[in-house]
Amino acid sequence: MVTKLKVFSGSSHPELAQRICDHLDVPLSKSEVVRFQNENLMVKIQENVRDCDVFVVQTSSPPVNEGIIELLIMIDALRSASAARITAVIPYFPYCRSDKKDKPRISIAARLMADLLQTAGANRVLTMDLHSPQIQGFFRVPVDNLEAAPIICDYYRERDLSDFILVAADAGEAKELGRYANRLHLPIAIIDKRRYGDDDQAHAQHLIGTVRGKHALIVDDEIATGGTLLEAAAFLHKEGALSVGATATHPVLCGHALERIANSGLNEVVVCDSIAVSERLNTPQLRERIKVLSVSHLFAKAIRRIHDGDSISSLFR
Ligand code: R5P
């Protein structure tokens, strides 16, 4: 029996789910989320999913905690409705920075997310550029971690990259930077970034490599408050960079990030639509500075391959 592929969307990014469906040429399946006055949620799956291969798209964006609960309840509802297999499609993984016990008496919340998803009934997970790839190991079910690098590099390949250098915003990003360097054939430098507290304040300490007389392109997995990015940009200018631009997969852009980027001396900042951002680019200055690339076709390809039992890694060779 060939199981039918169905795609559902949570409330976090229905536009991305619709774009994925457009690429797959399947309709977005119907569900409804009811919010009661006591703040409890009820998810109603509004079509038959018995024996279907179901994909639920829900990224992590504000309200983050409500989005997680909604996803868990959706998965549980689909399981009760006899879906044959449920894949949680989570472009930006919640609590991905809580991936280690680097302070006493804290939770490794990313592992807790993995436990919750599996308990709810997720049979597999499809995500993108996990903050640390070992988060995959928190799961006992298969996890496919897609890379945005090919999409971002295709964009830059169309530009003149003479005298460009790629810069990792911190040592944690250095390995990923290698992937960009291989694709774009550019030299690299790495910033030694430190954090001294829980105040989101990043401090650029040293530079491994040299950016003098070059156009620096900062590569990171996400831009959250923008603290890392702005600190890195100022540091690179001080180190003699001719200009500084940036790219990051996930535009978390919380706090005053957009305002900070708008008022910065940064060149273009390239991000992906793993999180909904376009509506927030509400000034000509922001629209000019922040370029959003869609990853919907990559998710659609991956979903098709999972459904057909084909390789995902071959997408990146
Ligand atoms: C940290 O390890 C990440 O790679 C990013 O550099 C960080 O999440 C960015 O956060 P923020 O924009 O708040 O400095």
Residues whose N, C-alpha, C, O or C-beta is under 5 A from the ligand:
A	BS01	R5P	A169 D200 A202 D220 D221 E222 I223 A224 T225 G226 G227 T228 L229
